[in-house]
Amino acid sequence: MTELTEQEIQKFLICDKRETGNKVDQLEGGYQEISAVTVSKAFYLCLQVFAFEEDEHYLVHGFYHFKHFPCESPVRFMLHLPAIRAFISLHEDNKVSLFRPKCYRETIWRKMPFLGLTPTKILGWIIGWGPGPIFTLLDNELRHLDTADNALDIRLCEAAEHSWELVTAGFGNVCVWSVMLMRCRVTIKEGLPLSAFTHMALAPPQKKRPHLAFVACGMDVTVINLDDGMVQEHQQELCPSEITAMLFCTQLDCLITGFQDYAITVWGLDWVPRVTFFGHEGGVNSLFYCSKTNLLISCSADCTIRSWDVKKNLAIDCFHTDQNTPPLCLGGIKNEHPFFSFSHKGVDLWFLTAWYTLHTKIKEDEDIALKQILVSHLPPCYPTRVTCVSEDDHVYLISAGTGEMLTSFKAGKKVLYAAYCLQKELLFVLTQGGTLLQVNPLANPATLIQEWEGRGQSPWPTSDTLSKKDVQNLPMPGPACCMVVYSSLGDPEKALEKWKSLQSGRGSSQRDSRHIDHFKNRFWVIIGQSGGCVSVLAMDDGTVLFRTPAHNGKDVTAMKAYPNNNYLLSSGKDFAVVVWKIHPDGATCLTHCQTVICYEPQVYLAALELQVALAFQEPNSKSYSLQLYHLENLKRAECQQKNAHIDSLTGVCAIPEINAFASCSLDKTVRIWNEKNKLIWVQQLVGAPQCMEYSGNGELFLGMNGDLYRLEFAQFLPKKYQRMLRCYYFENVLSELPPSEVEETPDKAE
């Protein structure tokens, strides 16, 4: 994780879900911290309080260094013992240390001369092994129970994943042990090189595959069929440098090796490399696969710990450790936290947090940024959909529940905005030059239905509200610059019935199957134009229903519609934000309600009932602020500068359930502000978010690295906000229906 400068250090508000009476204090300098009132031992790190508990929450995404334990004698072996729920380390002076949850380190003064320990599937039984022909059964207090009398040289020992057996490897031998009988069941020596194996990994049996052991020495790997007790194959000089770490990942069914030449290679069982990771600048010392986060963790002689997404072939994070003591070994608990590392100077415990997760992989091989995210906020009878626009002018429709990509559309022109009306199953795309595309999203890929050019650009007519003099002074309306969709459901049951009928005919041409809306239901496309004009269009055919001058003849730059409250926000190059009242049943569709004069350009806007959030930034003065305006009295609430973002903002959205706003920035943080514009929560990200939108249910969707991520923040908020969110929580009751696939015809699907 990259070190922050002193000016960039931001404290994060941490609120856990334990009912232990945590108290939030405001510290000097605007830092937020928790005083944990619990019986557990709290450890201080970077002015934050952390307790070693499984339900503790951390707000840094990626590696988090939890605790360092200095050791007088170097550690030679370390593991986790499930029976006593503790980490245990063996030291060069043969002493043993335990690291238990909620406790300090404990030292057992009994001498333990073993090379290593391996827990068995039998609760309370542990095997102490090596060096040499030593195979000893211990209880969970490390007391002697039994000793095998037929052991060969043992230098490695692993527990089989599918049985109670253990597998050992030593000089020129591999053995399978019955723990119940304390006897060697299978001994393999024939065909093995007369050398000491340094690494071993086990692959559990599958339907057409036996139980396999991979043993490595130098640059060679030998594969052993443990069921038949024979060598299956040799892979000589697998890499031009020595193998220094090895593990088998059962989740991905692959062998992963680390090398002295800094590389990490993932192998299929056919020995075809799936991917090779480069990033370390020293030999790879150890590998550990974290099942909880589905990430590979590696440590190196370059004093770094790195994480990798093997499935997606991505480098995720890097943490620089003490430059004088590189981590030598990694290990941990399956599907749990924390994991450990040890060096010559001590033991370290780590958390690998993943508070946001990849929701949808947009591009497989390209890194093209997302520039817009929209979420359909509708009653529970409708599924929730996410509309994404990428920099390469593709529009994607994604299931908010499953992450499945339902359809996509390639505009062929630069896309300015996109909007999706779920009840009508229509997608609208605004391209550069003001052309509106009406698209059928029921097909996959989505197909073009109509193309509207020049809508709302006719000269201003005289009317009751516009005199001839007014018309002469108004600039000619120009092309559309921004767009939103608006719906008003006077008869929601009829709208739902029509939507279900569209689902039953998925893939048919929208042009042929377009239905007549119920007279109580209104569906509009509202466009903001250059020259200071806002036009309301009928969603079916683009007919101009209403136009009004706006923003003193200056270009309209952004709009947001709020159907539940029947108002529209627009911002323009006149440095103002206009609030419009929407009249779905009147001839005058929009009336001016309020104007907020900002005196500087706004980059993002959002609204909550009578509050408007505006994002401003002055890169020259490094000022990046969020300001809240009350629409009745225009009273402004500014955020404290010490809590403000420290780089350009990339998104702002409202969280209506808790009367709060969220903002994201290139400073790699997401921040939540209450109705008084006070910071209540911060999430540190690994990458910089490109855009953001609230999805409901205490989640945010983020565009990062060209993909769609989901961030769950509800559990971190103060308890009063958690209770507010629970009142609004619901689950989508409709399953997602896959769209029909289209081959070549633009209007029909197979």
Phi, psi and omega in degrees: 000133185291135178289138178267151174285168183297324180289338184266350184294126178235135177273147185249137177281122183246123176230114182268171185262010177284143179270068184237013175073048179289138182247128181263127181244149173262117182266169177296145180082009177081008182282143179252139181209160178249136168260109187278115180264078181224167179277349180283158179285129180258140178246139181261133177213120178055043178069010178249153181257129178226136173249142181282078179229150187289338183258017178284149182244139181235139189259006173262123180275122181120211181289135172228117180284117187269312185199143173246133177243107177292146181232132178290322179252134181302146177280135175251342180201146179208147180201175174252133178254107182298328184299326181247006178048055182210154168274145180228139180234140173256135185248164181298332177272013177071010174279161183236137176238142176247143176235102184258153173301140175067013182226164170287176173292141175245142178249127175264122187277354176294134180286135179233100186278004186293153174286327179198171177232146177224122176288148178255172177285349178273118187302127177090357179254132181228143177254126170261131187223155177061174353285151181082204185276062181241124178217099191238136178268130180235159173269183185287356171255016176063032175265145184294134175243317184197160178224133177284143183254003182235029183283146170262185179300131182236124176234347179218149178208130179226145176273136176293141183283332188257356184212183179270008184275160174239150178239131178240156176221142179214209180287106176070019180212153171225134184229147173250127187247139168270115181290323181298320182265348185054044180227152175281116183276322181225133175238126179242118174231327182294131179087353179270145177292148178278075181210164181271120178287140183253341182214147179216143176219143182248137175248118182296153181292151173233186188304316181242027182218132180283174173291124186243148171238133174252119179240138186237146173211122182066238180257007187250149175232132176248133179256129185240130172278104184285335179291319181265351179067046182212156176287130182266318179194161174242136172244102184267142180049056180300332180212154181289004176225170186290142175284124183245353178201149181201140173208159174250126180264107182289330180297322182251000178053059181211157175261135182238128182236143173248148188234163178293338181272021171084353187270157172233125183239136176256124185247137164284166181289354172269007179066023171266122181297129175278318180198150173237127180262134173238144181170322176292151177244021176208170180302144180282120184272325185199157178229146177211131178259118182270105182293332182296323181249357183055045178233145173272132179246136179227149173233156191217164175292351177277009177068034175235154168241128184235155175238146185223141172265101185293321184294322183258002178058048184236141167276128188258305189208161178217134178235130180267121180268186177304123185295343181267348185223085179295143176294136184260332185208148177238152175188172180182200184252136180294126178063018179221170174245161356272182168243165186241161165219153173224153179229187179293342185253354180162189183245140177234140175251140187227154167243139173246096187271151178218075184280345170233148187229155176292121179269314180214129173278112184281310182239133181284316188240359184243154178244075182251126188291150167273140180242352178207138173229132175231141179238133177279114179259098184230169178301163185298344179289348177251146172288156178265130181240151179241128176255127181236141176240129181256165182294340178268018171067035169257146176243133184237140175247123192231144174286126178290334182278314187256341185082002180291137175278112186280320178195169178214159181219131176258115187286326184082352176226168178294125182268127176269313181212158171223152178211150186228129174253107185290319183299327179264353185050056177230137176248134180241135182233123177260123182254164180299135187102352174090008179282133177257131178251126173263123192235144176268107181273001179283344176262159179226110001289161181297150185240148180285133177258302181222157176232120184251123178242143173070018180295133177076013185257008178287159181300155179290131174270157172286148182204186179297331183259345181236113177280172179298323179293320178300316182297321180294330182272349181274137174291155178294130177301135182253195182297158178293137178251333182209170189199148169219161171252150182223139176224141175232119186254094173286333177233083184296330179294319179293322178296319179294321178298317178295321179296319179296326178292327175295321180295324180292339178247036183303136177097341177286160186294129178294330181295323183276333188254012183296132185255164177275128181286151174297144187296341179275348183256134181239135178227115185234156164247124181250126182243143171256134191240160170292153184084006174075062180218141172240126183239143177251124183245146171291136187290331185285316187231000177080012178298134179283116181268331186196145173223150176211142174294153183207151169057038172055037178079002178271161182298141172274124190257334182201153178215152171217135180251144179232085186300326182297330180254358179055050170219161184231138174254138172222143175239153183218177180284002173273011179062036179228156173242127182251134175257124181249138171272130181263132179243091186294338184253006183252163177290327174271102188289326184229139171229144180292134182246313184200150175234130177252113179275125187252336179066004176205155183292141176263142180261331178213154178215153177204163184218151174223104180049256184261014179240141176239132176256128180235135179257129178237152175207139176235091184303328182294321179264003181055044179251119181228102190232157173243126181239139179251135179239133174273129190285340180280315183246002180058023176291135185253138175239117180260149176283152176294135184301326181291342178258359184286162174297156181247012175207177187303137176284147181236359179181149174218138177212162181263148174241088191296329184299330183241013180052053183223168178234148176243144177225151176226160190208165173291353174282008175067037175227153167244132183234144178242134185238140179277185185293346175263009180066032175261138182290127179242350181192144177225137174241123175277132180252161175280320179247170179273126178287140181265336178196169186202150174205147178279135183258348189096165176060030176072033180227149173240144171260133181238142169262114180221136179054030178082003182240169181259124180243152178244126181246118177265117184244351188303319186291345182266348185285160171305153191299328181294327177285326176298318180295322178296320180293322181298328180294333183260357188293138173209164177242143176293131185263350180261136176282154179282131178262127181292137178289154178287148181271144182244139178265284186235327184291135184286340188245346185235149180242153177288000000 
